[in-house]
Amino acid sequence: MPEKITKRLVDATKPGTKDVFVWDSEVKGFGLKVTPAGSRVYIVQYRVEGGRTAAPKRFTIGKHGSPWTADKARDEAIRILGQVKAGNDPQAQKVAGRESANAKGDTFADIADLFIDRHAKVNTRGWKETKRLLDKHVTPYWGDRPVASITRRDVNKRLDEIVDSGTAVTANRVLAVVRKLFNWAASKDYVQATPCVGVQPPAEEESRDRVLTDDELREVWLAAGGLGDPFGPFVRLLILTAQRRDEVAGMRWSEVDLPGKTWIIPKERAKNGKAHVVPLSESAAEILKAVPRITLEDGKPCDFVFSTTGLAPVSGFSRAKANLDRLVLKARQKAVGEGEEAAPMPGWWFHDLRRTTTTGLARMGIPPQIADRILNHTQGTIKGVAAVYNRHEYLDERRAALDAWARRVDQLVTGKPDNVVELRPAVA
């Protein structure tokens, strides 16, 4: 008997030796297909001319998962069935449109692939994030369409949908990527003009100058302990090392010398393309020693320090950040008691931990040129002719600074008397 298709039903439907079909009890023709390989696909079945005597046709809506949930797929099925009722054949139109677009080689998906391979990979180190934004937020919606058919209205509609999903800042990032793609496509004559002209970022962003207070830093450190592996130690290393989020997330065991308390970020992974030596404080080294090692199926050890699969570095930072914020709020609520509602921590990003550590080093009297070396900034406080001749890496000074910062963090977390000896700028 047909049953309403829900996420629970989708997850519970097991694959067989051939395609398994489940039909929705609310929308006739809307269904779920589970392939022998376990792929779950939403479909809609209908008949056109000839009514009951005509052979049924099936239209594939999309695979289960972002952007297709059971409810969104049902709404799409209703829309498609409305087209059928109006005398149209959605499947025939889709095939004709794809064949026409592929004949010209100019579907949006085609151009997106070319943009990544011929421009983003060649000119930007962040091409993986560019590809991720396109794959998740754009190509599933426009992939089969001729790239020249995308209009300004389409761009604004897609951005509005992203904003409505609760990720307004992501909409800004998507606009930036789509604008670059269409500018490149126009320069290669795949489109006559970009549809992004005049499109404004949908969300106002606060200036990225947030520095956590000492109390906030303590809250984040303690809450990280409740995240477990891999994100708990990941967050704490962000605080102790002041390195970039993706650099810490991509840390390899082969880069780490625990006895020597040193981590070397190779130039291929460093944002500025320059290999970087990061001294590890005793606290940072102890955190790494406690991180469980992953063994792959072939028995070989995984080289990624932070990973959930063993095959790639950890990802899912937004979800981890949301879990961290919930733990902070839970601790705040426990502190104020049931009679009062605790306020969540004001908005912050993982990158703010890097700025917070840098600010803390400055408050402790660490010279700015040493802080620049810790951050691996290619252009720091020493500039001009002095920068050309000053090749000193300040490794000992950086180690002393990060050791002092680790002691400062420990004092903030434990509430022990502050016995940190602040480092003062050396006399020139």
VOBA-274300 format. One record per residue (C-alpha): x, y negated, z negated; residue in three letters. Coordinates in steps of 0.05 Angstrom, whole numbers, plus 5000, padded with zeros to 4 digits. Example, Ala and Ser with C-alpha at 12.3 -4.5 7.8 and 13.67 -1.06 7.14 Angstrom:
BEGIN
524650904844ala/527350214857ser/
This chain:
BEGIN
500050005000met/502749315018pro/505648914960glu/507548184954lys/514848124974ile/518847834916thr/526147824898lys/524848404851arg/521848814907leu/527448624955val/532748844906asp/529049484888ala/528049724960thr/533350254974lys/536250385043pro/534751045079gly/537551425137thr/533850945184lys/530950255178asp/526050175119val/520249685128phe/516249355072val/510248935091trp/507548345051asp/500548375021ser/499347625026glu/501647445097val/499847975149lys/505848095194gly/511047845145phe/515848395124gly/522648615099leu/527349075137lys/532749455099val/537949765145thr/541650415129pro/547749985113ala/543749625060gly/542748955096ser/536048625076arg/532848215131val/526347825132tyr/522147925194ile/515347745223val/511448205269gln/506047945316tyr/502448065382arg/501547565438val/497347625501glu/492848235501gly/491448235427gly/491148935396arg/492949255463thr/499548885469ala/505949185441ala/507948845376pro/514048395375lys/518748255318arg/522147595302phe/528147605255thr/527647035204ile/534347165170gly/538147565119lys/536147555046his/540347045009gly/541846315018ser/538045995050pro/532746545056trp/529146724992thr/522747134994ala/518446504986asp/522146105038lys/521846685087ala/514346755075arg/513346015091asp/517446095154glu/513246695174ala/506846285166ile/509845745211arg/511846255264ile/505046585262leu/502045895272gly/506045835337gln/503346515360val/496246295345lys/497545675389ala/499446135447gly/507046115441asn/511846695437asp/517246515386pro/521747105402gln/521746975476ala/523146235464gln/528946415417lys/532046895467val/531246395525ala/534345835484gly/540146265462arg/541646505532glu/541345805559ser/545845535505ala/550746115509asn/551246045584ala/553945345571lys/557945565510gly/555144985470asp/550945255412thr/552244905347phe/555345555319ala/560045595379asp/562344875371ile/562944955295ala/567745545306asp/571745155357leu/572044555310phe/574844985253ile/579845355297asp/582344785341arg/581844185294his/580644335220ala/585744895213lys/590944495251val/589943815219asn/587243925148thr/589444345089arg/582344365063gly/579444715125trp/576845295083lys/572344825044glu/570044505110thr/568345195137lys/564745385073arg/560344765076leu/558544895148leu/557245645137asp/552845535077lys/549144885091his/548944765166val/550245345213thr/544545785185pro/539745225205tyr/542544985271trp/546945565294gly/542745785354asp/541045085378arg/544844735434pro/549544265399val/547143685443ala/540043785418ser/541743585346ile/538842905331thr/539642385277arg/532942605249arg/535643325244asp/541643075205val/537542665157asn/532543235147lys/538143735130arg/541243235081leu/534543115048asp/533543865039glu/540343925005ile/538643334960val/531943644942asp/535544284922ser/538943884867gly/545843804897thr/545943084921ala/553543014919val/554043644963thr/549743285014ala/554942735017asn/560343255030arg/556143595084val/555042925119leu/562542785119ala/563943475150val/558343425202val/560542725221arg/567642965233lys/565143555274leu/560843125320phe/566342605328asn/570943165350trp/565543465395ala/564442785428ala/571842695440ser/571843365476lys/565643195515asp/561343745484tyr/556343195466val/555242505496gln/554342165428ala/554542355355thr/547742395318pro/551142155254cys/551541425276val/547841005224gly/546741595176val/548241375105gln/550741825048pro/544442045012pro/547341984942ala/551041454904glu/557141724870glu/560241464807glu/567441244809ser/571941834795arg/575441534735asp/572341964679arg/576942124621val/574342584567leu/574942344495thr/578742754445asp/572243024417asp/569743204487glu/576343544504leu/575743954440arg/568544154458glu/570644374528val/576544784501trp/572145134450leu/566445254499ala/571445554549ala/572646104498gly/565446314508gly/566046374583leu/570247004581gly/574747214638asp/576646934687pro/573746244676phe/575346164602gly/582946204610pro/582445844677phe/579345224644val/584345224587arg/590145254637leu/587244654674leu/587844274609ile/594844514591leu/598144454659thr/594643844691ala/594844194759gln/589444164812arg/583344614806arg/584645024869asp/592045094854glu/590445404786val/584845824814ala/589546104867gly/595246264818met/598946914834arg/602647354785trp/608447344835ser/608946594824glu/609446654748val/615646784706asp/612746914636leu/619447044601pro/622046394631gly/615346044620lys/615245774691thr/610045764747trp/612145574817ile/606645344864ile/609145494935pro/608844934987lys/603545325025glu/598645244967arg/600644554942ala/596143994966lys/602043554986asn/605744125020gly/611544094970lys/613444684926ala/612344514853his/615344784789val/610544774730val/613544884661pro/608945314618leu/608145144545ser/607945704494glu/600345634491ser/599745684567ala/604246294569ala/600146634514glu/593746514553ile/596746844614leu/599247434575lys/592147564551ala/589047544621val/587248254641pro/590848524703arg/586448794759ile/588149444794thr/585749524866leu/582450154894glu/589050384924asp/592250354855gly/596349734870lys/596049144823pro/592248524845cys/596747914852asp/591247404836phe/591247184764val/584046944766phe/579447384808ser/572847744802thr/573848214861thr/581348304863gly/581148124937leu/580647364932ala/581846814881pro/576246624835val/570746174863ser/563845954840gly/566345334803phe/559444994802ser/556345574766arg/562145624717ala/561644884703lys/554144944690ala/555345524642asn/560745114607leu/556044524599asp/550644974570arg/555545244519leu/557644534500val/550344324491leu/548844954451lys/554544784403ala/552144064398arg/545044294383gln/547644754328lys/551444174298ala/545443694295val/540544214271gly/533344354291glu/530543684272gly/534243304326glu/535443404400glu/542743414420ala/544943014481ala/548843374536pro/555843154551met/555942574601pro/557442794673gly/564443034686trp/568243464736trp/573843974730phe/578443474763his/577243004704asp/581243484661leu/587343314702arg/586142574692arg/584742684618thr/591343054608thr/595042514647thr/591941974603thr/593642374541gly/600942414562leu/601041654572ala/598141554502arg/603741984475met/608941544508gly/610942004565ile/614441584618pro/610241514682pro/615641794727gln/615442444686ile/607842464690ala/608342374766asp/612942974770arg/608143394727ile/602543214775leu/606843344837asn/605442654864his/609742504925thr/608841754916gln/609341564843gly/611840994802thr/618841024832ile/618440734902lys/622540414956gly/630140494956val/629940774885ala/625441344907ala/630341524962val/636141604914tyr/632441864853asn/631842614867arg/632042824794his/626243304780glu/625943174705tyr/624643914692leu/627043894619asp/623143254606glu/616843554639arg/617444174596arg/618143754533ala/612143334553ala/607643934566leu/609944264502asp/608043634464ala/601343604500trp/599844334481ala/601344164408arg/596743564413arg/591143994442val/592144504386asp/591643944335gln/585143694367leu/582044384368val/584144634299thr/583943974262gly/590744094233lys/594743484210pro/597843134269asp/605243324264asn/606543174338val/612642744348val/610642274404glu/615642204461leu/617741504477arg/620341244543pro/627841294548ala/631840664552val/633740534624ala/
